[in-house]
Amino acid sequence: MSKILIIEDEAAIRRVLGKILSEENDSYVIEEAEEGLQGLEKIKDNDYDLVLCDIKMPKMDGVEVLEAVKKIKPETPFVMISGHGDLETAVQTMRMGAFDYISKPPDLNRLLNTVRNALDKKELVTENKMLKKKVRKKYEMVGTSEPINHIKDMIDKVAPTDARVLITGPNGTGKELVAHWLHQKSERSSSPFIEVNCAAIPSELIESELFGHVKGAFTSAVKDRAGKFEAANKGTIFLDEIGDMSLPAQAKVLRALQESMIQRVGADKDIRIDVRVVAATNKDLKKEIEEGRFREDLYHRLAVILIEVPALNDRRDDIPVLVEHFTKKIAEEQGMTKKTFSDEAIKLLQEYDWTGNIRELRNVVERLLILGGKEISKDDVKLFASK
C-alpha cells in the first residue's frame, strides 16, 4: 500500500490525477490538498510515500512547500506539476531535491512511469535505512569504561574526515567494530564498506584481490575482474590483518595511497580511485619494520590516526554490560529463553583471565546459556567457563 498526496489548487487536475492513479493500482491511497499550506500541514502529520505538488499555487507555492518539507522530512519524494511556463522552475526544483516533474495536462504514460519510479526509489531508500540499522546494531560498540569512551570520542572526531586510520589491538578485541563505526559515522556511509582479510588470502592472489586483473594476466584469469579498491570507490576499504600482507602487495598499496591510482594485474592503464583506507593489525608493526617484513613508508601513510583497542582484561568494568548484551543477542538468535546471571557469577567472570578477549567472552556466555541453570550461578561459571 502506497500513500500519495496530491497538492493542487485546480480541482479538475486533482480529480484527473486521483482517478488515473486509483485505476492504475488499487493499493494506492490517494489524499488531496487544495493549496500549499494545507499540503504542508498534512505532510507534517502524516508519512507519505509520494507527493505530487503543483508549482504555482496561491498563499504558498510548490517551491516553498518542497523547501519546507526538505527540512522536516527530507526523504519524502516529490514530483512537481508544472504549467506551460514553469519549465525552468521545474528544473530548479530537481536541483533542490525533487524526484521529477510532469507537465500539465498530464501525459498518462509519463505520469504513471514517474510515479512508479519515485515509489520504487522510496522503497529502496527505506530498505537501505533498515539494512543500515541492522548493520549498526550488529556492529554496536558496547561498554562505558574509560578506554571504550576514549575510542568512541576518537571515532566521533575522526570519522567525518578522510584521515587514514590504523587500528591496533589483540585478536578478538573488536577492531572490525571500530572500522565499521568509522565508516557509518563518515560522509561516505552511503557508499560501500569493503572488508579484506589480508591474512586469509594467499600471497600470490592478494594483488589480484585488491587491484583486480585483466583477462589472460595469469592462467585462471578468464575475464577482466575489478578488485576491492575499485569496489570501494567513494567508500571505505578496511584492510584487516594488514601486518600479514606481502611486501610486493604493500608496495602497490603504497602507490594507491600516494597517487589515488591503481593498476589491475596485467594491465598498463591506471584507474583513478577515491577511497578511504582503514587498516587493522594485531602485530607490532614497528617491530615488523625493524625485521624487514613491513614497509616503514606504508606504515606512516596508514597511521595518520592510531586507535588502540584494549584487551578485555583492561576494561573489566564493561563485562556486566557485555554479558547482558550477549545474553539478549544469543537468546534472540537461537530462540532461547533469556537467562539472568547472579551477582556472584558476574563477579567471577570479571576476575577471569580473558586471553581470547570479547570473542572468548561471547563463547562463554553462549555456553553458559545452553548448559547453565535458570539463573547462571557462580558454580555454573566455575564448571562451564573453564578453559
Secondary structure as the mmCIF struct_conf table of DSSP 4:
data_model
#
loop_
_struct_conf.conf_type_id
_struct_conf.id
_struct_conf.beg_label_comp_id
_struct_conf.beg_label_asym_id
_struct_conf.beg_label_seq_id
_struct_conf.end_label_comp_id
_struct_conf.end_label_asym_id
_struct_conf.end_label_seq_id
STRN STRN1 SER A 2 ILE A 7
BEND BEND1 ASP A 9 ASP A 9
HELX_RH_AL_P HELX_RH_AL_P1 ALA A 11 GLU A 24
TURN_TY1_P TURN_TY1_P1 ASP A 26 SER A 27
STRN STRN2 TYR A 28 ALA A 33
BEND BEND2 GLU A 34 GLU A 35
HELX_RH_AL_P HELX_RH_AL_P2 GLY A 36 ASP A 45
BEND BEND3 ASN A 46 ASN A 46
BEND BEND4 ASP A 49 ASP A 49
STRN STRN3 LEU A 50 ASP A 54
BEND BEND5 ILE A 55 LYS A 56
BEND BEND6 PRO A 58 MET A 60
HELX_RH_AL_P HELX_RH_AL_P3 GLY A 62 ILE A 72
TURN_TY1_P TURN_TY1_P2 PRO A 74 GLU A 75
STRN STRN4 PHE A 78 SER A 82
TURN_TY1_P TURN_TY1_P3 HIS A 84 GLY A 85
HELX_RH_AL_P HELX_RH_AL_P4 LEU A 87 ARG A 95
TURN_TY1_P TURN_TY1_P4 MET A 96 GLY A 97
STRN STRN5 ASP A 100 SER A 103
BEND BEND7 LYS A 104 PRO A 105
HELX_LH_PP_P HELX_LH_PP_P1 PRO A 106 ASP A 107
HELX_RH_AL_P HELX_RH_AL_P5 LEU A 108 LYS A 138
TURN_TY1_P TURN_TY1_P5 TYR A 139 TYR A 139
BEND BEND8 SER A 145 SER A 145
HELX_RH_AL_P HELX_RH_AL_P6 GLU A 146 VAL A 158
TURN_TY1_P TURN_TY1_P6 ALA A 159 PRO A 160
BEND BEND9 THR A 161 THR A 161
STRN STRN6 VAL A 165 THR A 168
TURN_TY1_P TURN_TY1_P7 ASN A 171 GLY A 172
BEND BEND10 THR A 173 THR A 173
HELX_RH_AL_P HELX_RH_AL_P7 LYS A 175 GLN A 184
TURN_TY1_P TURN_TY1_P8 LYS A 185 LYS A 185
BEND BEND11 SER A 186 SER A 186
TURN_TY1_P TURN_TY1_P9 GLU A 187 SER A 190
BEND BEND12 SER A 191 SER A 191
STRN STRN7 PHE A 193 ASN A 197
TURN_TY1_P TURN_TY1_P10 CYS A 198 ALA A 200
BEND BEND13 ILE A 201 ILE A 201
TURN_TY1_P TURN_TY1_P11 SER A 203 LEU A 205
HELX_RH_AL_P HELX_RH_AL_P8 ILE A 206 PHE A 211
STRN STRN8 HIS A 213 HIS A 213
TURN_TY1_P TURN_TY1_P12 LYS A 215 GLY A 216
BEND BEND14 ALA A 217 PHE A 218
TURN_TY1_P TURN_TY1_P13 THR A 219 SER A 220
BEND BEND15 LYS A 223 LYS A 223
STRN STRN9 ARG A 225 ARG A 225
HELX_RH_AL_P HELX_RH_AL_P9 LYS A 228 ALA A 231
TURN_TY1_P TURN_TY1_P14 ALA A 232 LYS A 234
BEND BEND16 GLY A 235 GLY A 235
STRN STRN10 THR A 236 ASP A 240
TURN_TY1_P TURN_TY1_P15 GLU A 241 GLU A 241
HELX_RH_3T_P HELX_RH_3T_P1 ILE A 242 ASP A 244
BEND BEND17 MET A 245 MET A 245
HELX_RH_AL_P HELX_RH_AL_P10 LEU A 247 GLU A 259
BEND BEND18 SER A 260 SER A 260
STRN STRN11 MET A 261 GLN A 263
STRN STRN12 VAL A 265 VAL A 265
TURN_TY1_P TURN_TY1_P16 GLY A 266 GLY A 266
STRN STRN13 ASP A 270 ARG A 272
STRN STRN14 ARG A 276 THR A 281
BEND BEND19 ASN A 282 LYS A 283
HELX_RH_AL_P HELX_RH_AL_P11 LEU A 285 GLU A 290
TURN_TY1_P TURN_TY1_P17 GLU A 291 GLY A 292
BEND BEND20 ARG A 293 PHE A 294
HELX_RH_AL_P HELX_RH_AL_P12 GLU A 296 LEU A 302
TURN_TY1_P TURN_TY1_P18 ALA A 303 VAL A 304
STRN STRN15 ILE A 305 GLU A 308
HELX_LH_PP_P HELX_LH_PP_P2 VAL A 309 ALA A 311
HELX_RH_3T_P HELX_RH_3T_P2 LEU A 312 ASP A 314
HELX_RH_3T_P HELX_RH_3T_P3 ARG A 316 ASP A 318
HELX_RH_AL_P HELX_RH_AL_P13 ILE A 319 GLN A 334
TURN_TY1_P TURN_TY1_P19 GLY A 335 GLY A 335
HELX_LH_PP_P HELX_LH_PP_P3 MET A 336 LYS A 338
STRN STRN16 THR A 340 PHE A 341
HELX_RH_AL_P HELX_RH_AL_P14 ASP A 343 GLU A 351
BEND BEND21 TYR A 352 TYR A 352
TURN_TY1_P TURN_TY1_P20 THR A 355 GLY A 356
HELX_RH_AL_P HELX_RH_AL_P15 ASN A 357 LEU A 371
BEND BEND22 GLY A 372 GLY A 372
BEND BEND23 LYS A 374 LYS A 374
STRN STRN17 GLU A 375 ILE A 376
HELX_RH_AL_P HELX_RH_AL_P16 LYS A 378 PHE A 384
BEND BEND24 ALA A 385 ALA A 385
#
